[in-house]
């Protein structure tokens, strides 16, 4: 079953890993930050070793985004991001796991202070074979 894990965050300044730029994460004691970083590296290694990680990317600063909306019968471009957004899509990981339970287990391990992790199944669970 294929899922995308979406990382929503708003680091200041924009950077990756996002936790390095989030006040809530930086306020944690050093030993807690070190543990969280080690756990992230562990889950990434595990996903790669199991063949569950299909890909992922960190996304650039949303201030450099362009938005396209349909207006008056044609696309209209404007500078992004949505100014009212408190969090922006910071990156994503695509995984192929055996079950929803496994996907939820993995997604939970991506969460951290001041970040929202969204787990979403692909429209067609088989992915490429649809």
C-alpha positions in Angstrom: 0.0 0.0 0.0 1.5 3.3 -1.0 1.2 6.4 1.1 2.6 9.9 1.1 3.8 11.4 4.4 3.5 15.2 4.1 5.5 17.3 6.5 3.8 20.7 7.3 6.0 23.2 9.1 7.0 26.9 9.2 10.7 27.2 10.1 12.1 30.6 10.5 14.2 31.2 8.5 13.1 28.5 6.0 15.6 25.6 6.1 16.0 21.9 6.4 15.9 19.9 8.4 13.0 22.0 9.6 13.5 21.1 13.2 16.8 23.0 13.1 14.8 26.2 12.4 11.9 25.7 14.8 11.9 27.5 18.1 10.0 24.8 19.9 12.5 22.1 18.8 15.5 24.3 19.7 14.0 25.0 23.1 14.2 21.2 24.0 17.1 20.0 26.0 20.1 18.9 24.0 19.7 15.3 25.0 16.0 15.3 23.8 17.0 16.9 20.4 19.8 14.4 20.0 17.3 11.5 20.7 14.8 12.9 18.2 17.4 13.3 15.5 18.7 9.8 16.1 15.2 8.4 15.9 14.6 10.2 12.6 17.8 8.7 11.2 16.8 5.3 12.5 13.4 5.4 10.8 15.0 6.5 7.5 17.6 3.7 7.7 14.8 1.2 8.5 12.6 2.3 5.6 15.5 2.1 3.2 16.7 -1.3 4.4 13.1 -2.6 4.2 12.6 -1.3 0.7 9.6 0.8 2.0 11.0 4.2 1.1 10.2 5.1 -2.5 11.4 8.7 -2.4 11.1 12.0 -0.8 12.1 15.6 -1.1 12.5 18.7 1.0 10.7 21.7 -0.5 12.1 25.2 -0.9 10.9 28.4 0.8 7.2 29.0 0.1 8.0 32.7 -0.4 9.5 31.6 -3.8 6.3 29.7 -4.8 4.0 30.7 -7.7 0.3 30.0 -7.4 -1.9 29.3 -10.4 -5.6 29.8 -10.2 -8.2 29.5 -12.9 -9.8 32.9 -13.5 -12.0 34.2 -16.4 -11.3 31.0 -18.4 -7.5 31.0 -18.1 -4.8 30.4 -15.6 -3.7 33.4 -13.5 -0.3 33.3 -11.8 0.5 35.0 -8.6 3.3 35.0 -6.0 2.9 32.5 -3.2 2.4 31.4 -0.6 -1.0 31.7 0.9 -0.3 34.5 3.5 -2.9 33.2 5.9 -1.2 29.8 6.2 0.5 29.1 9.6 2.2 26.0 8.2 3.5 25.2 4.7 4.3 22.0 3.0 8.0 21.5 3.8 8.6 18.1 2.3 7.2 14.7 1.6 8.1 11.0 1.7 6.6 8.3 -0.5 6.4 4.9 1.2 5.1 1.5 0.2 4.2 -0.5 3.2 2.2 -3.7 4.0 -0.7 -2.1 5.9 -2.3 1.1 7.0 -1.1 0.2 10.6 2.5 0.2 9.4 1.9 3.5 7.5 0.5 5.1 10.7 3.5 3.7 12.7 5.9 5.3 10.3 4.1 8.6 10.1 3.9 9.0 13.9 7.7 8.7 14.0 8.1 11.7 11.7 6.2 14.1 14.0 8.0 16.7 16.1 7.4 19.9 18.0 5.6 22.6 15.9 5.2 20.3 12.9 2.2 18.6 11.5 2.5 15.3 9.7 -0.2 14.2 7.3 -0.5 10.6 6.2 -2.5 10.2 3.0 -3.0 7.1 0.8 -2.4 7.3 -2.9 -5.6 7.5 -4.9 -4.9 4.2 -6.5 -3.1 2.0 -3.8 -1.3 0.0 -6.5 0.4 3.1 -7.7 2.2 2.5 -11.0 0.0 -0.5 -12.1 -3.2 1.6 -12.3 
